[in-house]
Amino acid sequence: MTTLTRSPRAAAPPAESLGRRIARRAPWWGVLLLLAVLALVWVYPFVWMVSASLKSSLEVFTAGLKLVPEDFAWENYSRAWTDANFGRYMVNTVILTVSTVVIVVVRCALAGYVLGRYRFRGQKVIVGVLVATLFVPTGYTIIPIVKLSMELGLLNSLTGMVLALSGAANVSAILIYAGYFRQLPKELEEAATVDGAGFGRVFFQIMLPLSMPVTATVALLTFLSTWNAFFLPLVFSFSDPDLRTLSVGMQAFVGENATDWSGMAAAGVISILPIVALFLFLQRYFVEGIAGAVKS
Amino acid sequence: MAPTELATSRRRPRGVDTRRQTIWIWAFLTPTIVLYGLYTLYPIVASYWYSLVEWNGFSSSQRFVGISNYQAVLADPAFWSSVKITLVFMLLVAPARILLSLLLAMLLNSPKLPLRNFFRTVYFLPVVTTTAIVGVVMQFVFDPASGPFTAFLKALGADTGIDFLGDSGTALVTAAAVYVWKFFGITMVYWLAALQTIPNELYEAARIDGAGSFHIFRYVSLPLLMPFLLIITVLTVEDTFHAFDLMQTMTGGGPFFSTEIIEIYIYRWAFSASIPQLGFASAAAVLFGLFVMVVGALQAWALVVARRSRKELS
């Protein structure tokens, strides 16, 4: 832990010899080197995937560690997009994700608002039940979900997938909203009520616009988990390959074309690119949203 | 809603319009009650019923068989093996994720470090990528014939010829390593959030008192980080029970069931068996749910005890 030393600025020694300065700086170089090596390990699989997606089918096997392709084989992408149906899977994933985000944001904002801002009978029970299901694994609820969706006639449909994913616990989203609405000053709705605004208007015209930062976080985290969902879409698209999402399609693709490495890599890049781009643009919200779990 | 008081008085008498308010409150709760009720609460309750019936196929009839499914699950060595694998996986993943990321977060928390934000972004990158896609890609990365990992070992002259994901001796450890790599960034962000709560003056004060790095860590950072350590442990441990996406796509529970965590065991009996045993799988799912809850409860209890002892100390 020598790396955490900071020279006290106030009492710097008057004249430091060169040798001593290097000795003091050495840990920094060590740390940087370590971090750089780790960073390489962290990005390498993605770099390799992009590189493999641009190589010819043969070159993937023979190139070894060489990352730059002989000549760029863009046809891998068209093969993944059309022949392997990833264009279709992309549309499915976008529809599924956007619908789920909208439903989850609306229902969690509504529930969080009344739970955070009002006292009413039965409130403790609701909060208690929600918190008790904070860690419910999909593996535990999947069988009844499939059975229920089948009886509702929703099993082989995107609608069924959207509802099932929107009905996942999302407890933390409700709690984040509740915590946020609880700390807003009382005067806000008092003034509005005096002006004759009703319950609904207070929420939609005053509270909801104020909750934009929370909404951004909840929307992003829901986007992330839905875009990356696998278990539920997998089970819901068993009998209809046209309903596959990107993640399910990827597994199916490899199952059918185990030797098409470059096609697999292109499909992987297509699937991951949107979410990575979103992350790079909105990094702060992602990180804040995830860090919020600890702070609360 | 009519204004029930003069605009001059700021305070409303209590109980005005409470009935209307109650209606609004429950209207606001309705979407959550319906969706969450149907897809979270009902399944939890229904699992118990389904675990008591014999039932092979989603459209077939169910026959009540009492606790015989539980007897069958508990008598199945493969179930116990999957429980063991789930726990071993947790023990491989959780300490690495928690402690290594603390170390890294401490390095990255230092404001003098160049490229700090770049490193943060890089370590967090795998977190946002689709787990199932990563699982598939890793099959290729670790391919013993032409995968880049093997090529890398060859370049180092350390090629052992091990098929990391295809050998039942190494598959689980490799999967754990990939899982640590994938979710490392989350734990790191937790720690960074925790470190932000320590005021800089404390470090300054300790330094003026002549404390070295180690002492600062031991007597300043560590005690303040303790409560976070417990919370982060709870979150990380619960996380390791949800490794289905990665395992299913990377190893499918194989080779020879060596990476069959409980979720994959349930999936196998419910969805990939030639004759699905849904009652049997539900019994396993209920046991899994209990298992997760017990671990969660134990940790929650540890949290409470730790809080209490800290209060007594202070």
Interface residues (C-beta under 8 A of the other chain):
Chain A: M1 T2 T3 L4 T5 R6 P8 W28 V31 L32 L35 L38 A39 V41 W42 V43 Y44 P45 F46 W48 M49 A52 V60 F61 T62 G64 L65 I103 V106 R107 C108 L110 A111 Y113 V114 L115 Y118 F120 I126 V129 L130 T133 L134 F135 V136 P137 T138 G139 Y140 T141 I142 I143 P144 I145 V146 K147 L148 M150 L163 A164 S166 G167 A168 A169 N170 I174 E190 T193 V194 D195 G196 A197 G198 F199 G200 F203 L224 W227 N228 F230 F231 L234 V235 F238 L246 S247 V248 M250 Q251 V254 W261 M264 A265 G268 S271 I272 I275 V276 L278 F279 L280 Q283 F286 V287 I290 A291 A293 V294 K295
Chain B: M1 A2 P3 E5 A7 R10 R12 R20 Q21 T22 W24 I25 F28 L29 P31 T32 L35 Y36 G37 L38 Y39 T40 L41 Y42 P43 I44 A46 S47 Y50 F58 S59 L104 M106 L107 L108 S110 K112 L113 P114 L115 F118 F119 R120 T121 V122 Y123 F124 L125 P126 V127 V128 T129 T130 T131 A132 I133 V134 V136 V137 M138 Q139 F140 V141 A145 S146 P148 A151 F152 K154 A155 W181 I186 V189 Y190 L192 A193 A194 Y203 E204 R207 I208 G212 S213 F214 I216 F217 F228 I231 I232 L235 E238 F241 H242 F244 D245 Q248 T249 I262 E263 I266 Y267 A270 F271 L278 A281 S282 A285 V286 F288 G289 V292 M293 G296
